[in-house]
Amino acid sequence: MSERKLEGRVAIVTGAGGGLGAESARVLASHGAKIAIVDINGEAARKVAEEIDAAGGDALFVRTDISSEAEVKAMVEAVVARFGRVDVLHNNAAILSVEQRQRDRDVVNMDVDAWDLAMAVNLRGAMLCTKYAVREMLKNQKGSVIFATSGLGAQGDLSLSAYAASKAALMMLSKSVASQYGKQGIRSNALQIGLAPAENAHDSMPAPLLQILRDNHLTPELGTPRQIADVVAFLASDESSFVTGSTLVADGGFSSHTPSLVAMKALFAQTGAKSM
Ligand SMILES: NC(=O)c1ccc[n+]([C@@H]2O[C@H](COP(=O)([O-])OP(=O)(O)OC[C@H]3O[C@@H](n4cnc5c(N)ncnc54)[C@H](O)[C@@H]3O)[C@@H](O)[C@H]2O)c1
């Protein structure tokens, strides 16, 4: 893998004030990209931009609520004013606060305001950023758009119904973008992300829950932000030049085994029968 595969490119990463977005921004910068750190939390965005600058990169932070069309338009204008172009858009931001998670429940108990907020940030926000970033990419007939999605956008679960529906919709939005601008050099892909918590987030999860999740991964361990960021860098770069309209899954095999696999393993262990 070439070390500086994004030299001279300009990348916008939304929700880059922390979590996976911040790690993706750091990794894209390490590959030579100039980075716009976009987040509703301006202070967090500023810190990440300063960190990238201190490491020898070139970062701009823009406090933006991506659910606002006026703010997104101004954000892309600020990026172009500073860096002159847009090559990569990573639609990473999502509303995932504790309060939102508590209100975004099963459908019968859904808080409709939480539903609307999930759609406004996760779905409309990504569409708005794509609308204005792709206009810039078209000027150079080249660009890569990435949509952060989730296994919850493809498989049913007990809660987070609005989040899940917004993520499923992003998989389709990505295909629309790929279909509409592919001949003009724009690629678009969804990245279906599995559980990739920061190291320090493991402690906040109950141990039995962590064990269930570990058992359901085909890899020895859960994912890390760096493992996701490396896939983002691949999708952003020319290494993926023939990949478009796809949903790439980075989830340690969580969504690719039979639903009975873990129970079968436990049964084999109990009875002493030989499994594969
Ligand atoms: N971490 C995981 O294990 C995991 C798993 C599956 C999918 N994902 C997806 O990856 C992405 C990042 O997840 P994360 O765990 O790093 O989340 P996070 O909550 O740590 O980060 C999300 C960021 O988005 C920002 N944000 C929220 N609302 C915004 C708005 N209106 N405008 C601009 N910024 C806004 C937040 O301030 C925050 O910095 C999300 O799209 C999420 O759905 C993450």
PDBQT file of the ligand as one rigid body, heavy atoms in Angstrom, charges set to zero:
ROOT
HETATM    1  N1  LIG A 301     -18.355   3.400  16.365  1.00  0.00    +0.000 N 
HETATM    2  C1  LIG A 301     -18.930   2.315  15.867  1.00  0.00    +0.000 C 
HETATM    3  O1  LIG A 301     -18.697   1.196  16.352  1.00  0.00    +0.000 OA
HETATM    4  C2  LIG A 301     -19.872   2.425  14.669  1.00  0.00    +0.000 A 
HETATM    5  C3  LIG A 301     -20.540   1.278  14.216  1.00  0.00    +0.000 A 
HETATM    6  C4  LIG A 301     -21.366   1.377  13.100  1.00  0.00    +0.000 A 
HETATM    7  C5  LIG A 301     -21.508   2.587  12.425  1.00  0.00    +0.000 A 
HETATM    8  N2  LIG A 301     -20.853   3.687  12.903  1.00  0.00    +0.000 N 
HETATM    9  C6  LIG A 301     -21.042   4.943  12.169  1.00  0.00    +0.000 C 
HETATM   10  O2  LIG A 301     -19.811   5.648  12.094  1.00  0.00    +0.000 OA
HETATM   11  C7  LIG A 301     -20.033   7.053  12.209  1.00  0.00    +0.000 C 
HETATM   12  C8  LIG A 301     -19.229   7.624  13.378  1.00  0.00    +0.000 C 
HETATM   13  O3  LIG A 301     -19.620   6.962  14.573  1.00  0.00    +0.000 OA
HETATM   14  P1  LIG A 301     -18.930   7.300  15.991  1.00  0.00    +0.000 P 
HETATM   15  O4  LIG A 301     -19.118   6.094  16.831  1.00  0.00    +0.000 OA
HETATM   16  O5  LIG A 301     -17.571   7.831  15.778  1.00  0.00    +0.000 OA
HETATM   17  O6  LIG A 301     -19.914   8.438  16.522  1.00  0.00    +0.000 OA
HETATM   18  P2  LIG A 301     -19.623   9.699  17.491  1.00  0.00    +0.000 P 
HETATM   19  O7  LIG A 301     -20.913   9.995  18.180  1.00  0.00    +0.000 OA
HETATM   20  O8  LIG A 301     -18.401   9.438  18.323  1.00  0.00    +0.000 OA
HETATM   21  O9  LIG A 301     -19.281  10.853  16.458  1.00  0.00    +0.000 OA
HETATM   22  C9  LIG A 301     -20.288  11.483  15.699  1.00  0.00    +0.000 C 
HETATM   23  C10 LIG A 301     -19.871  12.913  15.478  1.00  0.00    +0.000 C 
HETATM   24  O10 LIG A 301     -20.896  13.566  14.720  1.00  0.00    +0.000 OA
HETATM   25  C11 LIG A 301     -21.087  14.854  15.249  1.00  0.00    +0.000 C 
HETATM   26  N3  LIG A 301     -22.424  15.369  14.921  1.00  0.00    +0.000 N 
HETATM   27  C12 LIG A 301     -23.608  15.033  15.488  1.00  0.00    +0.000 A 
HETATM   28  N4  LIG A 301     -24.603  15.757  14.969  1.00  0.00    +0.000 NA
HETATM   29  C13 LIG A 301     -24.054  16.582  14.033  1.00  0.00    +0.000 A 
HETATM   30  C14 LIG A 301     -24.574  17.583  13.180  1.00  0.00    +0.000 A 
HETATM   31  N5  LIG A 301     -25.880  17.908  13.172  1.00  0.00    +0.000 N 
HETATM   32  N6  LIG A 301     -23.716  18.248  12.363  1.00  0.00    +0.000 NA
HETATM   33  C15 LIG A 301     -22.393  17.963  12.376  1.00  0.00    +0.000 A 
HETATM   34  N7  LIG A 301     -21.839  17.031  13.186  1.00  0.00    +0.000 NA
HETATM   35  C16 LIG A 301     -22.668  16.337  14.005  1.00  0.00    +0.000 A 
HETATM   36  C17 LIG A 301     -20.881  14.709  16.750  1.00  0.00    +0.000 C 
HETATM   37  O11 LIG A 301     -20.601  15.945  17.383  1.00  0.00    +0.000 OA
HETATM   38  C18 LIG A 301     -19.720  13.713  16.787  1.00  0.00    +0.000 C 
HETATM   39  O12 LIG A 301     -18.469  14.364  16.834  1.00  0.00    +0.000 OA
HETATM   40  C19 LIG A 301     -21.543   7.228  12.361  1.00  0.00    +0.000 C 
HETATM   41  O13 LIG A 301     -22.116   7.493  11.104  1.00  0.00    +0.000 OA
HETATM   42  C20 LIG A 301     -22.007   5.888  12.875  1.00  0.00    +0.000 C 
HETATM   43  O14 LIG A 301     -23.335   5.613  12.516  1.00  0.00    +0.000 OA
HETATM   44  C21 LIG A 301     -20.056   3.638  14.007  1.00  0.00    +0.000 A 
ENDROOT
TORSDOF 0
